[in-house]
Amino acid sequence: MDRDLGLDVFLTVSLNHPEINAVKYLADKEQLILEVALNGTIGIARRESFLKKTRDCLNLFHQLLGQKPGLMEVELIDKSELSFLRFYRDVGTLSQDEIGMLILLLREEFDNLLVKDNNDIVAKDAFKRKLKRSLMQKINRDSSNSTDFLAYRKEGRVFVFNR
């Protein structure tokens, strides 16, 4: 798999989707973990209903495309006064359309609960190119054993960390 594609997806999701609070890119495994925060806890019935609907929609989406994702898991976890939706995907079959569908499902069910960064990110394209070059250099360095990256949004900024 081309790590260039993985970095593109990682950066695009991080910059373009304020509903997605954190994105983790596991370059060695070619996986992304998207995390969305919701204000409050979600009841068991509502959680199970949303997870079933989301899985059904994603399975149908991939069936229509004739794809079989290597990894596609979704979970909703309650922590204190927040809930976190985590979406685990392989980079090779993840598309912007699929992410868009996930965002639409989230807005439909939890629009009033979404914790999102409403600040616009300035200079997305220039920032994305510069950051991608920097991350590719980190991945390609022989001395670097760590190729896991984490990005999170706050107040119109995207913070990227190498783990």
N, C-alpha and C positions, 0 to 999 in steps of 0.2 A: 504494500500500500504506500502511497505517496504521502509523506508527512506534510507536504505543502498543502494538500487538500485538507488535512486535519487542522492545520493552523488557520486556514481560511475559514473553515466552519466555526472554529473556536472564537476567532476574532469577530466574525460577522454576528454571531449570536450575542457575544458580549457587548458589542457596540449598538446593535439595532433593536434590541428587545428589552425595554425598560422593565417589563414584567418579570424577566428572568434575573434574579438577584445575584446568582453565582453560577459560574461555569467552570468545571474542572475538565482538563484535557489530559488523558493518560496516553501519551504518544506511543509508548512501547506496546500498549494493548490496543491502540487505535480506538479508544473509547472516549465518549463525552458523558459527563454527568451534569445535567441542568437542574438548578434548584430554584424554586419559587416559594416565597414566604407569604403566608396568609395570616391576617390578624384574627386571633381567636382559635378555638379548637373546633374541629369538625366532628359532628356526631357520627356514630358508627354506620347508621343506615345511609346517610348522605355520602360518607366517604366511600362505602362499598358501591353505591350506585354510580358515583363519579368515576371510580376506578374501572368498573365494568364497562361503562359507556366509552371511556377513553381507550381501553384495550380493544374493544370491539371496533371503534372507529379507526384506530391505527392498524389493526389486522386487515380490515377491509381496504384501507388505503394501500397497503402493501400488496394485497391480493390483486387489486386493480392494476398495479404497476408490474405485477409478476415478479415481485421481489421476496426474498426471505432474509430479513435482517439477522445478522449474527448475534446481536444483543438488542433486546427491547424489553425493558422492565420499567414499571412505574409504581411508585409507592407514595403514600401520604402518611406522614408521621406527625403526631401531636407532641409538642414540647411546651409545657407551661401554658402561656397565653398565646402561643403561635403554633401554626401548623406549617409543615414543609412538604411540598410536593417535589419528589426527586424522580427524574427521568433519565434512565441509563440507556445509551445508544452506541452502536458501533458507528464509526465515522464514514465507512464506505458506502452505506445505504441511506444515511441521513440527508434529508433535503430541506431547503427553505420552505417548501410547501408543507412538509410534515410539521416543522416547527410552527408555521403559521396556523395550522389546524390545531395544534396543541394550545396555542395562545387563545384561539377562538373558543375552544372548549373551556378553558380556564375563565375567560371573561364571561361566558354564558352562565357558568355555575357560581363563580366567586368574585365577580367584578367589584363588589363593594368591600371585599376582604383582601384584595391583592395589595401587597406592599410593593410599590414600584417607585422607581426613580423618575420623577416627572421633569427633571432637568434635561435639556437637549445637550448632546455631546457635540462640541465644536470640532471641525476639521477631522471628520471621521476617516476619510480616505487617506489623507496624508499620515495621520496617526497610525492607521492600520498597516500601511506599507512599511513604515519605520519599525513598528513593533514586530511585524512578521519577520523582517530581516534580522532583528535582534534575537528573536526566539529561535529562528533557524540556525543561527550561529551557535546558540547554546546547545541545541540538539546535536549539531554536527561535530562539536568539540569532543575529541577522544577522551579527555579527562573528565568530562561531565557524565556522571552516572545517572543523574536525575533528569528525566524528561517529562515530568508531571508539572502541569501549569494550572493555576487557579486564578480566575478573574472574578471580581465582584464590582458592582456599581454603587456609587454613592455620590450624591449631589452633582450629577453631570460628569463625573469622572469614572474611569474604569481603572481599577488597580489590578495589576497582573503580578503574580508571584510564581517563582520557580521552587518546587519542593524537592 
